[in-house]
């Protein structure tokens, strides 16, 4: 249990965790667009740059 706790404190673990969160957030964008939510609302709710949401939307078409 102590090894896991120590691992969670490492920079590598923290960066991997953040990368996973970011990938999950970006993966949600197409689903939200299909649900009819505006790009502006998606950007605001997911705390993303509007340009990022637009790029993802363009990749889907």
PEJO-V608288 format. One record per backbone hydrogen bond with DSSP energy under -1.0 kcal/mol. CO is the residue of the C=O (numbers start at 1). NH is the residue of the N-H. If there is no record, write none. Layout:
CO | NH
CO | NH
This chain:
1 | 5
2 | 6
3 | 7
4 | 8
7 | 10
10 | 14
11 | 15
12 | 16
13 | 17
14 | 18
15 | 19
16 | 20
17 | 21
18 | 22
19 | 23
20 | 24
21 | 25
22 | 26
23 | 27
28 | 32
29 | 33
30 | 34
31 | 35
32 | 37
33 | 36
38 | 42
39 | 43
40 | 44
41 | 45
42 | 46
43 | 48
49 | 53
50 | 54
51 | 55
52 | 56
53 | 57
54 | 58
55 | 59
56 | 60
